[in-house]
């Protein structure tokens, strides 16, 4: 659908003059850098291999070029935003498009909690349109209807969904993209590399009202590095870049991200192992008395329903196994979310359940 971007961006953001630095102007370091009041004698750490005295590259072009090649479909660096995890992208989108005390976001519980947290932190309302019970799919007519309210600037769709683990219907998402009139559709696919599908990143080239978020925290195994990305039209990415902090991605983070992208076989091999373990857990857990249901998963975790979930949660913690208790979330009554671990970790989980579940 057509999009008048200026009409949905906050006026003060649209008119914002971004912070700029000399490295934005020159594009790379020169032999002598005397522009940013750094310590030219170097980092105060006994490691000559670390060059941390200079501010990092504000554009992170190398990472964006590698991501363009990875996700394909004609994506270019100007279609990619890099942030401190996906959470920075969520927060930025809300701050850019939603007027505090006036506008709202749409989310579909049960879903990722940071949509709501970021909205409320910025004094933005939250419209909840729950997923269908058991199948966890979108209420398409209700979301489209919400798009007729100009206050609803962002509709967040998580696929594969957290905490349920399932893919959201592609045809339903397309219907929403084509008919959500009041703002942007934000597709969060943090778990895309576990689902066997190509993903949605290329769609931003066809639909200017779509933003797609991904992360290095899951399949790439870089949760500690805190690096996420958003794909969108170059116009939306340009606004995100002018609102973000000037040096939001550290040199340490960009170095490990570049090294990770240089050899994708490592990521793909570890994803394959996790998928093998996911299948193993899906076959074993239903055989344990007290496990009522193991939901289908397209992610690196399982949503599991127990007869006594809180007791199971506490029992596992007492056996040094930490999972997430999701029983208070909409549609997840009785459920724990269990990440797929290594073979050894999953063996400990299985042993704890088999040994103790019947006693609870």
Buried (B, 14 or more C-beta within 10 A) or exposed (E): EEBEBEEBBBEEBEEBEEEEEEBEEEEEEEEEBEEEEBEEEEBEEEEEEEEBBBBBBBBBBBBBBBBBEEBEBEBEBBBBBBBBBBBBBBBBBBBBBBBEEEBBBBBBBBBBEBBBBBBEEBEBBBBEBBBEEEEBBBBBEBBBBBBEBBBBBBBBBBBBBBBBBBBBBEEBBBBBBEBBBBBBBBBBBBBBBBBEBEBBBBBBBEBBBBBBBBBBBBBBBBEEBBBBBBBBBBEBBBBBBBBBEBBBBBBEBBBBBEEBBEEBEEBEEBBEEBBEBBEBBBEBBEEBEBBEEBBEBBBBBBBBBBEEBBBBBEBBEEBEBEBBBBBEBBBBEBBBBBBBBEEEEBEBBBEBBBEBBEEB
